[in-house]
Amino acid sequence: MLAKDPAQRVQSGAKVCELVDALSSRREGGAPAAPVIPASPPRPQPEPSFLGSIGDRESTSRPSAGRRAAKVLFGILAVLVVVLVIVLVQNKGVDPTAGGRFINNGNGTVTDTQTNLMWATRDNGSDITWDDAKRYCKNYSVGGYSDWRMSTLEELQSLYGHRYSSQSDCGKTVHIISLIHFSGYAVWSSDTGDIVETAAWQYNFDKGRSDAKDRRDAWDGRALPVRSR
């Protein structure tokens, strides 16, 4: 039933429209929108200080700089050790392969501190018979000494060592300290016992053994003078 007063009719019509809008929104499954709350502005962050940034850089760079310095120092020490070994060998020092047992005296002689023998730093340089080898050793005068002699078989054996290895002029690998240079591989000894009268003992630095050989046979025979200190 409509109201008689026009103003009341307008108010009633407005209420009806509101009711219709509410009913239609419910049917469509919609819901009234939630009120939008404005986000609060971000808080300003403090600016890093100049001193603080320097400290951070120093704290991160110090460990890497220390490692680099340690590597450089280690490299320098390694080079110094290698140079020292080379100088000792080249300047007639101690043979590093022999644990300091053999010393190059710098005058063409090598001292064996274990047997107290002094050896020539090289053999005679070519094939030689036993008689000529004995004569060669007796007349040897290197280092200012005149009491050189032919070595015994036992003395030659004392020079042999598996850990020593050098190349002789004939191409053989001889197991003797590098301070003594060989042109061959077999050296005559003064020993002549337990074999035929015309033979003498040689020591083979290639195989590490003693061999009996005719004294008149010069093939592969060498002379290596020695003297007792």
C-alpha positions as a LaTeX table, in Angstrom:
\begin{tabular}{lrrr}
\hline
Residue & $x$ (\AA) & $y$ (\AA) & $z$ (\AA) \\
\hline
Met1 & 0.00 & 0.00 & 0.00 \\
Leu2 & 1.52 & 3.31 & $-1.09$ \\
Ala3 & 1.93 & 6.18 & 1.31 \\
Lys4 & $-0.14$ & 9.18 & 0.73 \\
Asp5 & 2.69 & 11.64 & 1.45 \\
Pro6 & 5.06 & 12.05 & $-1.55$ \\
Ala7 & 8.10 & 12.40 & 0.73 \\
Gln8 & 7.30 & 9.16 & 2.43 \\
Arg9 & 6.92 & 7.55 & $-0.98$ \\
Val10 & 10.45 & 8.63 & $-1.92$ \\
Gln11 & 11.93 & 7.27 & 1.31 \\
Ser12 & 10.10 & 3.99 & 0.89 \\
Gly13 & 11.34 & 3.70 & $-2.70$ \\
Ala14 & 14.96 & 4.28 & $-1.59$ \\
Lys15 & 14.66 & 1.57 & 1.06 \\
Val16 & 13.24 & $-0.83$ & $-1.50$ \\
Cys17 & 16.17 & $-0.17$ & $-3.84$ \\
Glu18 & 18.64 & $-0.81$ & $-1.07$ \\
Leu19 & 16.84 & $-4.07$ & $-0.21$ \\
Val20 & 16.88 & $-5.16$ & $-3.86$ \\
Asp21 & 20.61 & $-4.41$ & $-4.17$ \\
Ala22 & 21.35 & $-6.43$ & $-1.03$ \\
Leu23 & 19.30 & $-9.38$ & $-2.24$ \\
Ser24 & 20.95 & $-9.37$ & $-5.67$ \\
Ser25 & 24.46 & $-9.30$ & $-4.21$ \\
Arg26 & 23.66 & $-12.32$ & $-2.02$ \\
Arg27 & 22.35 & $-14.26$ & $-4.99$ \\
Glu28 & 25.51 & $-13.66$ & $-6.99$ \\
Gly29 & 27.63 & $-14.89$ & $-4.11$ \\
Gly30 & 29.41 & $-11.62$ & $-3.72$ \\
Ala31 & 30.41 & $-10.09$ & $-0.46$ \\
Pro32 & 30.90 & $-6.53$ & 0.42 \\
Ala33 & 34.47 & $-5.41$ & $-0.25$ \\
Ala34 & 36.71 & $-5.14$ & 2.76 \\
Pro35 & 37.89 & $-1.73$ & 3.56 \\
Val36 & 41.33 & $-0.96$ & 2.16 \\
Ile37 & 43.89 & $-0.15$ & 4.82 \\
Pro38 & 46.74 & 1.96 & 3.48 \\
Ala39 & 50.22 & 0.42 & 4.03 \\
Ser40 & 52.52 & 2.20 & 6.35 \\
Pro41 & 55.56 & 3.80 & 4.66 \\
Pro42 & 58.92 & 1.89 & 5.00 \\
Arg43 & 61.13 & 2.98 & 7.81 \\
Pro44 & 64.32 & 4.70 & 6.61 \\
Gln45 & 67.48 & 2.65 & 7.13 \\
Pro46 & 70.53 & 4.33 & 8.68 \\
Glu47 & 73.30 & 5.17 & 6.24 \\
Pro48 & 76.51 & 3.09 & 6.78 \\
Ser49 & 79.27 & 5.15 & 8.24 \\
Phe50 & 82.52 & 5.68 & 6.33 \\
Leu51 & 84.64 & 4.12 & 9.08 \\
Gly52 & 82.36 & 1.11 & 9.29 \\
Ser53 & 82.64 & 0.38 & 5.57 \\
Ile54 & 86.44 & 0.60 & 5.75 \\
Gly55 & 86.52 & $-1.80$ & 8.69 \\
Asp56 & 84.33 & $-4.28$ & 6.83 \\
Arg57 & 86.62 & $-4.19$ & 3.79 \\
Glu58 & 89.70 & $-4.66$ & 5.93 \\
Ser59 & 88.20 & $-7.58$ & 7.84 \\
Thr60 & 87.31 & $-9.41$ & 4.61 \\
Ser61 & 90.61 & $-8.67$ & 2.86 \\
Arg62 & 93.00 & $-9.55$ & 5.67 \\
Pro63 & 92.70 & $-13.39$ & 5.50 \\
Ser64 & 93.22 & $-13.52$ & 1.71 \\
Ala65 & 96.21 & $-11.17$ & 1.92 \\
Gly66 & 97.74 & $-13.35$ & 4.63 \\
Arg67 & 97.35 & $-16.48$ & 2.53 \\
Arg68 & 98.98 & $-14.78$ & $-0.45$ \\
Ala69 & 101.91 & $-13.65$ & 1.67 \\
Ala70 & 102.38 & $-17.18$ & 3.05 \\
Lys71 & 102.40 & $-18.67$ & $-0.46$ \\
Val72 & 104.99 & $-16.14$ & $-1.64$ \\
Leu73 & 107.20 & $-16.84$ & 1.38 \\
Phe74 & 106.95 & $-20.60$ & 0.86 \\
Gly75 & 107.90 & $-20.23$ & $-2.82$ \\
Ile76 & 110.94 & $-18.14$ & $-1.93$ \\
Leu77 & 112.12 & $-20.67$ & 0.65 \\
Ala78 & 111.71 & $-23.55$ & $-1.84$ \\
Val79 & 113.79 & $-21.71$ & $-4.44$ \\
Leu80 & 116.50 & $-20.96$ & $-1.87$ \\
Val81 & 116.73 & $-24.64$ & $-0.89$ \\
Val82 & 117.11 & $-25.73$ & $-4.53$ \\
Val83 & 119.76 & $-23.07$ & $-5.17$ \\
Leu84 & 121.67 & $-24.10$ & $-2.04$ \\
Val85 & 121.79 & $-27.76$ & $-3.13$ \\
Ile86 & 122.98 & $-26.79$ & $-6.62$ \\
Val87 & 125.69 & $-24.53$ & $-5.19$ \\
Leu88 & 126.93 & $-27.26$ & $-2.86$ \\
Val89 & 127.27 & $-29.73$ & $-5.72$ \\
Gln90 & 128.73 & $-27.36$ & $-8.29$ \\
Asn91 & 131.13 & $-25.68$ & $-5.87$ \\
Lys92 & 132.67 & $-28.94$ & $-4.79$ \\
Gly93 & 130.61 & $-29.40$ & $-1.68$ \\
Val94 & 128.93 & $-32.46$ & $-0.25$ \\
Asp95 & 127.28 & $-35.01$ & $-2.53$ \\
Pro96 & 123.58 & $-34.91$ & $-1.44$ \\
Thr97 & 122.94 & $-38.48$ & $-2.66$ \\
Ala98 & 125.53 & $-39.87$ & $-0.24$ \\
Gly99 & 124.24 & $-38.23$ & 2.93 \\
Gly100 & 127.39 & $-36.13$ & 3.39 \\
Arg101 & 129.73 & $-39.12$ & 3.37 \\
Phe102 & 131.74 & $-37.97$ & 0.32 \\
Ile103 & 133.31 & $-34.52$ & 0.10 \\
Asn104 & 134.81 & $-33.00$ & $-3.03$ \\
Asn105 & 138.02 & $-31.27$ & $-1.97$ \\
Gly106 & 138.12 & $-29.05$ & $-5.05$ \\
Asn107 & 141.55 & $-30.24$ & $-6.20$ \\
Gly108 & 140.65 & $-33.32$ & $-8.23$ \\
Thr109 & 140.14 & $-35.50$ & $-5.15$ \\
Val110 & 137.17 & $-36.83$ & $-3.18$ \\
Thr111 & 137.33 & $-37.81$ & 0.49 \\
Asp112 & 135.31 & $-40.73$ & 1.85 \\
Thr113 & 134.70 & $-39.81$ & 5.48 \\
Gln114 & 133.50 & $-43.34$ & 6.27 \\
Thr115 & 136.64 & $-45.22$ & 5.13 \\
Asn116 & 139.04 & $-42.27$ & 5.45 \\
Leu117 & 140.20 & $-42.82$ & 1.86 \\
Met118 & 140.90 & $-40.18$ & $-0.76$ \\
Trp119 & 139.94 & $-40.97$ & $-4.35$ \\
Ala120 & 140.66 & $-39.40$ & $-7.72$ \\
Thr121 & 137.57 & $-37.70$ & $-9.17$ \\
Arg122 & 137.91 & $-39.61$ & $-12.47$ \\
Asp123 & 139.45 & $-42.79$ & $-13.86$ \\
Asn124 & 142.30 & $-42.89$ & $-16.41$ \\
Gly125 & 139.85 & $-42.41$ & $-19.30$ \\
Ser126 & 140.56 & $-45.37$ & $-21.62$ \\
Asp127 & 141.13 & $-49.14$ & $-21.80$ \\
Ile128 & 144.21 & $-50.23$ & $-19.86$ \\
Thr129 & 145.93 & $-53.47$ & $-18.81$ \\
Trp130 & 146.46 & $-54.39$ & $-15.17$ \\
Asp131 & 150.20 & $-53.63$ & $-15.24$ \\
Asp132 & 149.65 & $-50.26$ & $-16.88$ \\
Ala133 & 146.84 & $-49.46$ & $-14.44$ \\
Lys134 & 149.12 & $-50.18$ & $-11.49$ \\
Arg135 & 151.82 & $-47.97$ & $-12.99$ \\
Tyr136 & 149.31 & $-45.21$ & $-13.69$ \\
Cys137 & 148.13 & $-45.14$ & $-10.06$ \\
Lys138 & 151.66 & $-45.16$ & $-8.68$ \\
Asn139 & 152.69 & $-42.16$ & $-10.80$ \\
Tyr140 & 149.50 & $-40.18$ & $-10.13$ \\
Ser141 & 150.17 & $-36.76$ & $-8.59$ \\
Val142 & 146.85 & $-34.86$ & $-8.48$ \\
Gly143 & 145.99 & $-32.74$ & $-5.42$ \\
Gly144 & 149.60 & $-32.25$ & $-4.43$ \\
Tyr145 & 149.97 & $-35.86$ & $-3.19$ \\
Ser146 & 152.47 & $-38.43$ & $-4.45$ \\
Asp147 & 151.44 & $-41.51$ & $-2.45$ \\
Trp148 & 148.67 & $-42.72$ & $-4.76$ \\
Arg149 & 148.23 & $-46.43$ & $-5.38$ \\
Met150 & 145.95 & $-49.01$ & $-7.00$ \\
Ser151 & 142.91 & $-49.77$ & $-4.86$ \\
Thr152 & 142.02 & $-53.14$ & $-3.37$ \\
Leu153 & 138.86 & $-55.01$ & $-4.34$ \\
Glu154 & 137.33 & $-54.30$ & $-0.94$ \\
Glu155 & 138.00 & $-50.56$ & $-1.30$ \\
Leu156 & 136.32 & $-50.51$ & $-4.70$ \\
Gln157 & 133.34 & $-52.38$ & $-3.31$ \\
Ser158 & 132.94 & $-49.67$ & $-0.66$ \\
Leu159 & 132.23 & $-47.12$ & $-3.42$ \\
Tyr160 & 129.36 & $-49.09$ & $-4.94$ \\
Gly161 & 125.82 & $-48.20$ & $-3.97$ \\
His162 & 122.40 & $-49.04$ & $-5.48$ \\
Arg163 & 121.08 & $-45.57$ & $-4.68$ \\
Tyr164 & 123.92 & $-43.94$ & $-6.63$ \\
Ser165 & 123.42 & $-43.72$ & $-10.37$ \\
Ser166 & 125.33 & $-41.85$ & $-13.07$ \\
Gln167 & 126.13 & $-42.25$ & $-16.74$ \\
Ser168 & 129.63 & $-43.23$ & $-17.81$ \\
Asp169 & 131.23 & $-42.05$ & $-21.05$ \\
Cys170 & 130.72 & $-45.51$ & $-22.59$ \\
Gly171 & 126.94 & $-45.26$ & $-22.07$ \\
Lys172 & 126.72 & $-47.64$ & $-19.11$ \\
Thr173 & 124.85 & $-46.76$ & $-15.94$ \\
Val174 & 127.30 & $-47.03$ & $-13.05$ \\
His175 & 126.32 & $-47.06$ & $-9.39$ \\
Ile176 & 128.86 & $-44.70$ & $-7.94$ \\
Ile177 & 128.62 & $-41.20$ & $-6.50$ \\
Ser178 & 128.33 & $-38.40$ & $-9.05$ \\
Leu179 & 131.49 & $-36.75$ & $-7.67$ \\
Ile180 & 133.58 & $-39.51$ & $-9.30$ \\
His181 & 133.36 & $-39.63$ & $-13.09$ \\
Phe182 & 133.77 & $-42.89$ & $-15.01$ \\
Ser183 & 134.68 & $-43.35$ & $-18.67$ \\
Gly184 & 133.96 & $-47.10$ & $-18.36$ \\
Tyr185 & 132.35 & $-49.36$ & $-15.79$ \\
Ala186 & 135.01 & $-51.88$ & $-14.61$ \\
Val187 & 138.04 & $-50.91$ & $-12.50$ \\
Trp188 & 141.19 & $-52.96$ & $-11.90$ \\
Ser189 & 142.04 & $-53.85$ & $-8.30$ \\
Ser190 & 145.39 & $-54.84$ & $-6.82$ \\
Asp191 & 143.96 & $-58.23$ & $-5.74$ \\
Thr192 & 145.31 & $-61.28$ & $-7.59$ \\
Gly193 & 144.56 & $-64.07$ & $-5.11$ \\
Asp194 & 142.38 & $-67.19$ & $-5.54$ \\
Ile195 & 142.65 & $-67.09$ & $-9.34$ \\
Val196 & 145.16 & $-68.11$ & $-11.99$ \\
Glu197 & 148.55 & $-66.43$ & $-11.89$ \\
Thr198 & 147.97 & $-64.28$ & $-14.98$ \\
Ala199 & 144.61 & $-62.88$ & $-13.79$ \\
Ala200 & 143.52 & $-60.11$ & $-11.45$ \\
Trp201 & 140.21 & $-58.92$ & $-10.01$ \\
Gln202 & 138.12 & $-56.14$ & $-11.47$ \\
Tyr203 & 135.09 & $-54.56$ & $-9.86$ \\
Asn204 & 132.09 & $-53.99$ & $-12.11$ \\
Phe205 & 130.15 & $-50.84$ & $-11.13$ \\
Asp206 & 127.45 & $-51.65$ & $-13.67$ \\
Lys207 & 126.44 & $-54.99$ & $-12.09$ \\
Gly208 & 127.92 & $-54.55$ & $-8.62$ \\
Arg209 & 130.13 & $-57.64$ & $-8.72$ \\
Ser210 & 133.81 & $-58.67$ & $-8.96$ \\
Asp211 & 135.17 & $-60.44$ & $-12.05$ \\
Ala212 & 138.50 & $-62.19$ & $-12.65$ \\
Lys213 & 140.20 & $-61.11$ & $-15.86$ \\
Asp214 & 143.49 & $-61.70$ & $-17.62$ \\
Arg215 & 145.91 & $-58.94$ & $-16.65$ \\
Arg216 & 146.98 & $-58.52$ & $-20.27$ \\
Asp217 & 143.44 & $-57.82$ & $-21.44$ \\
Ala218 & 142.90 & $-54.07$ & $-21.59$ \\
Trp219 & 139.28 & $-54.25$ & $-22.82$ \\
Asp220 & 136.97 & $-52.23$ & $-20.52$ \\
Gly221 & 139.62 & $-52.05$ & $-17.79$ \\
Arg222 & 140.12 & $-48.74$ & $-15.97$ \\
Ala223 & 142.42 & $-47.37$ & $-13.27$ \\
Leu224 & 141.10 & $-45.34$ & $-10.32$ \\
Pro225 & 143.85 & $-44.08$ & $-7.98$ \\
Val226 & 143.32 & $-44.01$ & $-4.21$ \\
Arg227 & 145.35 & $-43.01$ & $-1.18$ \\
Ser228 & 145.01 & $-43.49$ & 2.56 \\
Arg229 & 144.69 & $-40.31$ & 4.58 \\
\hline
\end{tabular}
